[in-house]
Amino acid sequence: MAVKGIKTKDKHIHGLAKLVGGQRAILYHKEDLVAYDCDGFTIHKHLPRAVVFPKNTEEVAKCVKYCATHNLPFLARGAGTGLSGGAVPLHNEVIISLVRMKNLISVDLENRRAVVEPGFVNLKLTNSIADRGYYYAPDPSSQYCCTIGGNVAENAGGAHCLKYGVTTNHILGLEVVLPDGEIIELGQNGIPDAPGYDLLGLMTGSEGTLGIVTKITVRILKNPEAKKTVLAYFDNVTDGSQAVSDIISAGIVPAALEMMDKTAIEGVEAAAFPVGHPKDIAAVLLIEVDGIAVGIDEQITQILDVCTARNVREVRAAKNEEERARWWANRKTGFGAMGAISPDYLVQDGVIPRSRLPEVLERIEQISEETGLRIANIFHAGDGNLHPLVLFDARIPGQTEKAIEAGSACLQACADVGGTITGEHGVGIEKREEMRFVFKDEEIIAQTNIREVFNPGNLLNAGKLFPTPGRCGEVKKEMKEALLAQ
């Protein structure tokens, strides 16, 4: 039966609309769908069949059952801030948008946990409990707009993951709609080391290929007694990189230890939150320590001494909270700031051992010279999570392909020193083929076998995370042809 107000002969649009409350909770016109043809990875774009907006778990389950019954590919989407193409509808999927599910369901300060819906914005959780002395630790740079459901899908990190870990370290329970529409609960109310397989850990970071998360129980933390931040300028990247290792070697575990190189500094100073970084500086470190008030000053003194021993040009602690907040605002806008110095950019996300920072950064500089493209480096230096930003101009024929090749070469450099190809952005479609840098065909098959258990029809977010074993060159050719056709 047709749904009033919907003008299409596609029976599935009518069928889905009935499940979510009618025409106001579904998009199907091309001009509306364009906004959903990609996420933060904008190089590959594909239109979905429709976008539905369920308001609760039951409506999500009904939509999933409908898609499974009618053999319609589908995927879940949050705020669309993902950087690896995990929410790109490659196969004309029905997008199940979770943005209406944006409630803070409960806060339990006694047991230090909160329950949220997947569309709840990351930073909003901290803002909601800050007046009671608590916060939520995972802090991706997009935390002002990214959703916690998306953070779970990608196992998002952030500047403070050096000390506090990534999203998986703060997830206590999940409600999940499986690809056949069944609703299950994972986790035992935060009980540590529960018996059985770690299905909670398996789901976190599975990039929306095993199920759709509809409710999340997270760990919340008490605000630290004290917090201090140091800014250090270096005339060469090697000295700054060595200072990172020296700080950790001194027994200090900062809450955050961030680094930006000269090109990145140029970008952040040209964008929304300039702080007056010297134009000729090669690298800046942003170092934050927190914890019990007694001992914080001693740690700051040690950090100042380490930086001085590594030929620091200038190093100082923030005078007050206002200055500290300005430094962090400058760093947090780093990715978006590249738009101030380049028409387009491609951000990568590799991980290396801290001790290999100088040589990998040197290799990235060589890749920049070989391709003729500038590469800015902004990264979580403390845990070796690099973010090379390849700057290019898509209007110039061949530059997009060259940028993709440069990004892949940066990931190869990470893998070559015993690192890996993603620390927090996920694999999606962007780094599928690069999974071969760290996994053999047999290992890829073993992991896709797990996916088959949860998602046997492969209707949920197909074509993401894993390459097809043995088809590396063929798939790369297909991707390049698709890109040229856009």
C-alpha positions, -999 to 999 in steps of 0.1 A, spaced: 0 0 0 13 34 -9 23 59 18 6 93 16 29 121 3 56 98 -12 58 102 -50 77 72 -63 67 38 -78 95 21 -58 76 -2 -36 105 -5 -12 105 32 -5 68 29 6 76 -3 25 104 13 45 85 46 51 57 26 68 83 14 93 96 48 104 65 69 105 59 80 69 73 105 44 90 128 70 114 100 81 127 90 47 146 106 18 146 92 -17 148 122 -42 182 125 -58 187 161 -47 183 149 -11 204 118 -14 235 138 -27 242 148 9 247 111 17 269 101 -12 301 101 9 313 107 45 345 125 55 364 106 28 351 125 -2 372 110 -30 347 82 -38 310 91 -40 279 69 -46 242 76 -41 222 55 -17 188 41 -26 172 59 2 179 72 37 156 62 66 155 79 100 143 54 127 137 69 162 144 38 183 159 3 184 126 -13 174 124 8 142 160 0 133 153 -37 137 122 -34 115 142 -17 88 169 -43 89 144 -71 88 128 -55 58 161 -51 39 172 -87 48 138 -101 36 139 -82 3 176 -87 -3 183 -49 -2 219 -39 8 220 -15 37 243 3 61 242 25 92 254 61 93 260 85 121 272 121 116 292 112 85 325 125 99 343 92 93 375 96 73 379 62 56 347 58 36 330 35 60 296 51 53 298 54 16 269 35 -1 290 15 -27 261 -7 -37 231 17 -37 224 8 -1 195 19 20 212 41 46 198 37 82 206 71 97 208 71 135 208 108 140 173 108 156 185 84 183 204 111 202 194 108 238 215 105 270 195 77 286 210 76 320 240 86 341 252 65 370 279 84 389 282 59 417 293 32 392 309 57 368 289 48 337 264 64 313 241 50 287 236 68 254 220 63 220 243 60 190 234 95 177 246 112 209 274 136 201 308 128 218 315 161 234 279 165 245 285 137 270 313 155 287 294 188 287 264 170 303 283 157 333 311 183 337 292 202 364 293 170 385 330 166 381 331 139 354 340 135 318 342 110 289 378 104 279 378 95 241 383 128 223 386 126 185 393 160 169 357 159 155 343 154 190 321 185 187 301 168 160 309 131 157 286 106 174 294 79 200 278 52 178 303 62 150 331 62 175 322 26 184 321 15 148 356 29 141 371 24 176 379 61 175 409 75 194 419 111 201 446 133 216 443 118 251 444 81 241 481 78 250 471 77 287 434 68 286 431 45 256 407 45 226 370 39 225 371 2 232 387 9 266 356 28 276 328 6 263 310 -15 289 280 -27 270 262 -25 237 228 -32 223 231 -44 187 207 -51 159 222 -80 139 219 -82 101 188 -103 103 170 -79 126 176 -98 159 183 -75 189 211 -87 212 230 -72 242 267 -75 247 286 -70 279 277 -78 315 271 -44 331 308 -35 331 319 -67 349 357 -70 341 370 -101 324 337 -117 320 338 -154 308 334 -163 272 345 -147 240 350 -109 239 321 -101 216 320 -66 229 356 -61 218 348 -77 185 319 -54 177 338 -23 187 359 -13 157 341 -37 133 332 -6 111 295 -14 108 300 -48 91 287 -71 119 257 -52 133 241 -18 140 247 -5 175 216 11 190 225 16 227 259 21 243 270 19 280 302 39 284 327 44 312 329 79 326 359 93 346 363 117 375 380 149 365 417 149 374 427 171 403 452 190 382 461 195 346 489 214 329 500 219 293 534 226 278 541 240 243 576 234 228 591 247 196 619 229 177 640 240 148 641 205 133 616 176 134 642 151 145 649 169 178 611 171 184 607 134 177 636 125 200 620 146 227 589 125 225 608 93 231 628 109 259 597 121 277 583 86 278 617 71 286 618 94 317 589 76 331 563 103 323 530 92 307 514 124 295 477 125 290 485 138 255 516 143 235 509 159 201 531 172 173 527 193 142 553 201 115 559 233 96 533 227 69 507 218 95 516 249 115 511 270 84 476 256 81 464 261 117 478 296 118 459 305 86 426 291 99 401 298 127 423 296 159 458 311 153 479 313 184 511 329 170 533 300 163 566 312 147 564 309 109 599 295 106 595 268 132 600 232 121 579 214 147 557 221 178 549 197 206 518 200 227 523 181 260 496 177 287 499 160 320 472 154 345 464 136 378 469 142 415 480 178 421 511 168 441 537 159 416 523 177 385 548 206 388 577 180 391 566 164 358 564 197 341 600 205 352 611 171 338 594 178 305 610 213 303 644 197 310 640 170 284 630 195 257 659 218 266 683 188 262 669 183 227 678 218 215 643 233 220 640 269 207 613 278 232 593 258 258 567 271 282 537 260 303 503 276 297 498 306 320 461 298 325 431 278 313 423 303 286 458 299 270 456 262 274 422 261 257 435 282 228 464 259 222 441 229 221 416 247 198 445 254 174 455 217 174 420 202 173 412 222 141 443 209 124 426 187 97 400 212 87 427 240 87 444 224 57 415 239 36 431 273 43 463 264 24 451 238 -1 420 232 -23 419 195 -13 436 172 11 437 135 19 444 125 56 461 92 64 463 73 96 492 50 103 509 38 135 545 32 142 568 25 172 577 59 188 614 52 184 610 51 146 595 85 143 625 103 128 631 78 100 594 75 90 590 113 90 621 114 67 605 88 44 573 109 43 593 139 32 608 118 5 574 107 -7 564 144 -8 594 152 -30 588 122 -53 552 131 -59 556 168 -59 527 171 -34 531 189 0 524 166 30 516 181 64 521 160 95 498 163 125 499 133 149 495 118 183 533 115 188 531 98 222 516 66 208 531 69 173 498 75 155 507 95 124 483 116 103 501 126 71 478 151 52 485 150 15 477 184 -1 465 184 -37 442 201 -62 415 179 -76 410 203 -105 444 194 -119 442 161 -139 460 133 -122 466 150 -88 438 130 -70 453 97 -82 488 109 -72 475 119 -37 460 84 -32 493 69 -42 512 92 -19 489 82 10 494 45 3 532 50 2 530 67 37 511 36 50 537 13 35 564 33 53 545 26 86 541 -11 79 578 -14 69 589 -4 104 566 -28 122 536 -5 124 502 -7 109 478 12 86 453 27 110 451 38 146 417 54 148 401 63 114 393 27 103 399 10 70 366 15 52 371 16 15 401 39 17 426 14 30 411 -20 20 440 -29 -3 466 -16 22 454 -43 46 478 -65 26 507 -45 40 500 -62 74 479 -93 67 485 -124 44 456 -138 23 451 -165 49 447 -140 77 422 -119 57 402 -150 50 401 -159 87 387 -125 95 361 -125 68 350 -159 80 341 -142 113 321 -116 93 302 -144 76 290 -157 110 273 -124 118 265 -112 82 262 -143 60 243 -125 33 268 -97 32 240 -72 29 253 -50 57 280 -25 46 295 -48 20 328 -40 4 343 -24 35 373 -32 57 387 -63 39 401 -67 3 392 -97 -18 421 -122 -13 444 -124 -43 429 -95 -63 451 -66 -52 461 -53 -86 426 -60 -102 408 -41 -74 431 -11 -75 425 -9 -113 387 -10 -107 389 17 -81 410 39 -104 385 35 -132 356 43 -110 374 75 -98 381 86 -133 344 80 -142 332 104 -116 
